[in-house]
Amino acid sequence: MSRIQKTELRSGISVITEEMPDVESSSIGVWVNTGSRNESSKLNGISHFIEHLLFKGTEKRTALDISREIESVGGVLNAFTSREYTCFYVKVLNKDLPLAIDLLSDIFINSRFDKKEMDKERLVVLQEIKMVEDTPDDLIHDLFAERFWKDHPLGASILGPSSNIKSISRAEILGYFKKHYNPSTVFITAAGGIRHRKVARLLEATFGSLKGATKREAEPAPSSSPGARLFKKDLEQVHICLGVPTPPQPHPDRYKVYLLNTILGGGMSSRLFQEIREKRGLAYSVYTYLSLCRDAGSLIAYAGTSKESSRDVIDLILSEFKKFPKTVAAAELKNAKEQLKGGMLLGLETSDNRMTKLARDEIFFGKVVPVKDIVKGIDGVKLSDIRGAASDLLAEENITLVAMGKVSAKTIPSWLKLN
């Protein structure tokens, strides 16, 4: 029998589990197919606000009770909001799985959204926004997404603007929760030293009776907006994000994009790290990362450097983009493949990462993607494949650049249009 099984509760919520017999921990997550990209501009930030509020008390537990119960068994109860989905998850020892499911179902189904607690948590979220605004190497990524996905909700901040958080009412919270957090948008994944039947039985007793459905209108896929934007701020460093559009996560070319990202800036042996930090000492932090969604994607290079070196760093990144298609070597591709496969396999030794993989497979593919198929996909990329992908993706006409700090028009190449 497969270690991965799927059951549908009476409510229509899918439960997907993976049994890991030799693991001492169990991880379970309630996933909601809603995030900041589903919000209107007026309600931008509401999904993240709701994430906070679900920990502030239920009909039978106070916020302190929730914290004490999970910490009394050494477990972790947490949540996060992304642009496309939200997750509430627990990790505990196997013996404490019933408690974990009881806590998770209680906060998701029975949260009170108490007005006093809401107003206090509103202040907490406002402080979180200020913290990001005071952390330029965090803020630059939000500014880049806003410029890159210009005029599309995918570029909106996950936290939302302070003005929204101050004005969102309890009625709006309750209405949004009812509309977007129901069986048509929710599924559950679990992994670890569990038994599928037991997990499904425990979840049926709570999530099995949920009702409601969300009808969403199909939205057009976002398109990137090449060009540049500068944010003048009195900082010690200039923070730079430079990116290009890529195929979305479900696209067959995703393995080419994974490898391209790894070779360019996916570690200490990557091209940008070696060229900018090791050879020239122009930056402490320099890397690339992928932001892959259901219907769109991006590859972004980040670097933090001095005002005096900012133009040099931008030119070096652009130079690597330009020469990559012709100079990427077979040895680099081979090493990147091993790096990707090794990192993935080592990460999947833990129950929480296995639980997350089940969820991402469901979100992006609607099915489980076996590890052996991922390995096969990575190994199947040829040198000619990655050269072709790089030539298409890293072209000048695709580039968006955002820089923050003591910047001016001279910081960027003249061919990048400021808008």
C-alpha positions in Angstrom: 0.0 0.0 0.0 1.2 3.5 -0.8 2.4 5.6 2.1 0.4 8.5 0.7 -3.4 8.3 0.9 -6.3 10.7 0.2 -9.8 10.8 1.7 -12.7 13.2 1.2 -14.6 14.2 4.3 -18.4 14.5 4.2 -17.9 18.3 3.9 -15.9 17.8 0.7 -12.6 18.7 2.3 -9.8 16.5 1.1 -7.4 14.9 3.6 -4.0 13.8 2.2 -1.5 12.0 4.4 1.9 10.4 4.2 2.8 7.8 6.7 6.5 7.9 7.9 6.7 4.9 10.3 10.2 5.7 11.7 9.5 9.4 12.5 8.7 10.5 16.0 6.8 13.6 15.0 3.5 14.4 13.3 2.7 17.5 11.3 -0.7 18.6 10.1 -1.8 21.6 8.2 -5.1 23.2 7.2 -4.5 24.9 3.8 -6.8 27.6 2.4 -6.6 28.5 -1.3 -6.8 32.2 -0.6 -4.1 34.8 -0.2 -3.3 38.4 -0.9 -3.9 38.1 -4.6 -7.6 37.3 -3.9 -8.1 40.6 -2.0 -9.5 43.8 -3.3 -7.3 46.9 -2.9 -9.7 48.1 -0.1 -9.3 44.8 1.8 -5.6 44.2 1.0 -4.1 42.6 4.1 -7.2 41.0 5.4 -6.0 37.4 4.9 -2.9 38.0 7.0 -5.0 39.8 9.6 -7.4 36.8 9.8 -4.3 34.5 10.2 -3.5 36.4 13.4 -7.0 36.5 14.7 -7.5 32.8 14.6 -5.0 32.5 17.5 -6.9 35.0 19.7 -9.5 32.8 21.3 -12.3 30.4 20.6 -15.6 29.5 22.4 -13.7 27.2 24.8 -10.1 28.5 24.8 -8.5 31.9 25.4 -5.5 32.9 23.5 -3.4 32.0 26.5 -5.0 28.5 26.7 -4.1 27.9 23.1 -0.5 28.8 23.7 -0.2 26.8 26.9 -1.8 23.6 25.5 0.6 23.4 22.6 3.7 24.4 24.5 2.9 22.0 27.4 3.6 19.1 25.0 6.6 20.8 23.3 4.7 21.3 20.1 4.5 24.1 17.5 1.3 25.8 16.4 1.7 28.5 13.8 0.5 29.9 10.5 1.6 31.9 7.5 -0.1 33.8 4.6 1.3 33.9 1.1 0.1 35.5 -2.1 -1.9 32.5 -3.2 -2.7 30.5 0.0 -2.8 30.5 3.8 -1.7 27.7 6.1 -2.4 26.9 9.8 -0.2 24.0 11.0 0.8 22.0 14.1 3.9 19.8 14.7 3.8 17.5 17.8 5.1 14.2 19.0 3.0 11.3 17.6 1.3 10.6 20.9 -0.1 14.2 20.9 -1.7 14.1 17.5 -5.3 14.1 18.9 -4.5 17.3 20.8 -3.0 18.8 17.7 -6.1 18.1 15.6 -8.4 19.3 18.4 -6.5 22.6 18.7 -6.2 23.2 15.0 -9.9 22.5 14.4 -11.0 24.6 17.3 -9.1 27.8 16.1 -10.3 27.3 12.5 -13.9 26.5 13.2 -14.7 28.2 16.5 -12.7 31.4 16.6 -14.7 34.2 18.3 -13.2 37.2 16.5 -13.7 39.1 19.7 -13.8 42.9 19.1 -11.4 43.7 22.0 -8.9 41.0 20.9 -9.3 42.2 17.3 -8.4 45.8 18.2 -5.3 44.6 20.2 -4.1 42.4 17.4 -4.7 45.3 14.9 -1.9 47.1 16.8 0.3 44.0 16.6 -0.1 43.8 12.8 0.6 47.6 12.5 3.9 47.0 14.4 4.7 44.1 12.0 4.2 46.4 9.0 6.5 49.1 10.6 9.1 46.4 11.3 9.2 45.5 7.6 9.3 49.1 6.6 12.3 49.5 8.9 14.0 46.5 7.4 15.1 47.5 3.9 16.3 44.0 2.9 12.8 42.8 3.5 10.9 45.8 2.2 12.7 45.8 -1.2 11.1 42.5 -2.1 7.6 43.9 -1.6 8.5 47.0 -3.6 9.8 44.9 -6.4 6.7 42.7 -6.5 4.5 45.8 -6.7 6.5 47.2 -9.6 7.0 43.8 -11.4 3.2 42.9 -11.3 2.1 46.4 -11.9 -1.7 47.0 -11.4 -2.3 43.3 -10.6 -3.2 42.0 -7.1 -0.3 39.5 -7.2 2.0 42.5 -6.6 0.1 43.7 -3.5 1.7 43.4 -0.1 0.7 40.4 1.9 0.6 42.5 5.1 -1.4 45.3 3.4 -1.1 49.0 4.0 -1.5 50.4 7.5 -4.5 52.4 6.4 -6.4 49.2 5.5 -5.5 47.5 8.8 -6.7 50.5 10.7 -10.0 50.6 8.9 -11.0 46.9 8.4 -14.1 46.2 10.5 -15.2 43.1 12.4 -18.1 42.7 9.9 -15.7 42.7 7.0 -13.6 40.1 8.7 -16.5 37.9 9.4 -17.9 38.3 5.9 -14.5 37.6 4.2 -13.9 34.6 6.5 -17.3 33.0 5.6 -16.8 33.6 1.9 -13.2 32.4 1.5 -12.5 29.9 4.3 -14.9 27.0 3.6 -14.9 23.5 2.2 -14.5 24.7 -1.4 -11.2 26.4 -0.6 -9.8 24.2 2.2 -7.8 20.9 2.2 -5.7 19.3 4.9 -2.4 17.5 4.7 -0.5 15.5 7.4 2.7 13.5 7.6 4.8 11.7 10.1 4.3 8.8 12.5 0.6 8.7 11.7 -2.1 6.4 10.5 -4.3 7.7 7.7 -7.5 6.1 9.1 -7.0 7.7 12.5 -6.3 11.1 11.1 -9.3 11.0 8.8 -11.5 9.8 11.6 -10.4 12.6 13.9 -10.8 15.2 11.2 -14.2 13.9 10.2 -15.5 14.6 13.7 -14.6 18.3 13.3 -14.1 19.4 9.7 -16.7 16.9 8.3 -19.6 19.1 9.2 -18.3 22.4 7.7 -20.5 24.0 5.0 -20.2 26.7 2.4 -18.7 27.3 -1.0 -16.8 30.1 -2.8 -17.5 31.0 -6.4 -14.6 32.9 -7.9 -14.5 34.5 -11.2 -11.6 33.4 -13.4 -9.0 36.2 -13.4 -6.5 36.9 -16.2 -3.0 35.7 -15.7 -0.7 38.6 -14.6 2.0 39.9 -16.9 5.2 41.5 -15.8 6.1 45.2 -16.4 9.7 45.8 -17.5 11.4 49.0 -16.5 12.8 50.5 -13.3 11.7 52.3 -10.2 13.9 54.0 -7.6 13.1 54.7 -4.0 15.2 57.4 -2.4 15.9 56.6 1.3 18.7 57.6 3.7 20.2 54.2 4.1 23.7 52.8 4.6 23.3 50.5 1.7 21.6 50.4 -1.7 19.2 47.4 -1.9 18.7 46.1 -5.4 16.2 43.6 -6.9 16.5 42.7 -10.6 14.2 40.2 -12.1 12.5 38.6 -15.1 9.3 36.6 -15.7 9.4 32.8 -15.8 6.9 30.1 -16.5 4.6 29.3 -13.6 5.1 26.5 -11.1 3.0 23.8 -12.9 4.7 24.4 -16.3 6.8 21.5 -17.7 9.8 23.9 -18.0 10.0 24.4 -14.2 13.0 22.2 -13.9 15.0 24.4 -16.3 14.0 27.4 -14.2 15.1 25.6 -10.9 18.5 24.9 -12.3 18.9 28.3 -13.9 18.2 29.9 -10.5 20.6 27.5 -8.7 23.5 28.2 -11.0 22.9 32.0 -11.0 22.5 32.6 -7.3 21.4 29.5 -5.4 24.4 29.2 -3.0 27.9 30.1 -2.2 29.3 28.5 -5.3 26.8 30.3 -7.6 27.9 32.7 -10.3 26.6 35.9 -8.6 27.9 35.0 -5.2 31.4 34.3 -6.6 31.5 37.2 -8.9 30.1 39.9 -6.6 31.1 38.8 -3.1 34.0 36.5 -3.3 36.0 38.1 -6.2 35.2 41.7 -5.5 33.8 42.0 -2.0 31.0 44.3 -3.2 28.2 42.7 -1.1 27.6 40.6 1.9 24.2 39.4 0.8 23.7 38.4 -2.9 21.5 35.7 -4.2 18.7 34.8 -6.5 15.3 33.2 -5.8 12.1 32.1 -7.5 8.6 33.2 -6.9 6.4 30.7 -8.8 2.7 30.9 -8.8 -0.2 29.0 -10.4 -0.2 31.1 -13.5 2.9 33.2 -13.4 6.5 33.3 -12.1 9.6 35.3 -11.6 13.3 34.9 -11.0 14.8 37.7 -8.9 18.4 38.6 -8.1 19.0 40.5 -4.9 22.1 42.4 -3.6 22.8 44.9 -0.9 25.8 47.1 -1.5 27.2 50.6 -0.9 26.1 53.7 -2.8 29.5 53.8 -4.5 29.3 50.2 -5.7 25.6 50.1 -6.7 26.1 50.7 -10.4 28.9 48.2 -10.5 26.8 45.5 -8.9 23.9 46.2 -11.2 26.2 46.0 -14.2 27.7 42.7 -12.9 24.2 41.1 -12.5 23.3 42.2 -16.0 26.5 40.9 -17.4 25.9 37.5 -15.9 22.4 37.5 -17.3 23.8 38.4 -20.8 26.6 35.9 -20.9 24.9 33.0 -19.2 23.2 31.4 -22.2 26.6 31.1 -24.0 28.9 30.3 -21.1 26.9 27.9 -18.8 29.0 24.7 -18.7 28.1 21.1 -18.4 30.0 20.9 -15.1 27.9 23.7 -13.7 24.7 22.0 -14.7 25.8 18.7 -13.2 26.6 20.3 -9.9 23.4 22.2 -9.8 21.4 19.0 -10.4 23.1 17.3 -7.5 22.6 20.4 -5.3 18.9 20.5 -6.1 18.3 16.8 -5.6 20.4 16.6 -2.4 18.7 19.6 -0.8 15.3 18.3 -1.7 15.9 14.8 -0.3 17.5 16.0 2.9 14.7 18.4 3.5 12.1 15.7 3.1 13.4 13.8 6.1 11.2 15.9 8.4 7.4 15.5 8.8 6.7 19.2 8.4 8.5 19.4 5.0 6.7 16.2 3.8 3.4 17.8 4.9 4.2 21.0 3.0 5.2 19.0 -0.1 1.8 17.2 -0.1 0.1 20.6 0.0 2.1 22.3 -2.7 1.5 19.3 -5.0 -2.2 19.6 -4.4 -2.2 23.4 -4.9 -0.1 23.5 -8.1 -0.8 20.1 -9.7 -3.9 18.7 -8.1 -2.1 15.4 -7.5 0.9 14.0 -5.7 4.1 14.4 -7.6 6.4 11.4 -6.7 9.9 12.3 -5.6 11.3 10.0 -8.3 9.5 12.0 -10.9 11.0 15.2 -9.6 14.5 13.6 -9.7 13.8 12.4 -13.3 12.7 15.9 -14.3 15.8 17.5 -12.9 18.1 14.9 -14.5 16.3 15.2 -17.8 17.4 18.9 -18.4 20.1 19.0 -21.0 22.7 21.7 -21.4 21.0 22.9 -24.6 17.7 23.1 -22.6 19.1 25.5 -20.0 20.9 27.6 -22.6 17.7 28.0 -24.5 15.7 28.9 -21.4 18.3 31.4 -20.3 18.4 33.0 -23.7 14.6 33.5 -23.6 14.2 34.5 -20.0 17.2 36.7 -19.3 16.8 39.0 -22.3 17.2 42.7 -21.6 13.6 43.4 -22.7 12.3 41.3 -19.9 14.1 43.0 -17.0 12.6 44.9 -14.1 14.8 46.7 -11.6 14.0 48.2 -8.3 16.6 49.9 -6.1 16.2 51.6 -2.7 18.7 53.8 -0.8 20.8 56.8 -1.9 20.0 56.3 -5.6 19.6 58.5 -8.7 19.0 58.0 -12.4 22.8 57.4 -12.7 22.5 54.3 -10.6 20.9 52.3 -13.4 21.6 51.8 -17.1 20.0 54.4 -19.4 18.1 51.8 -21.4 16.1 50.8 -18.3 13.0 53.1 -18.4 12.1 54.7 -15.1 8.4 54.4 -14.6 
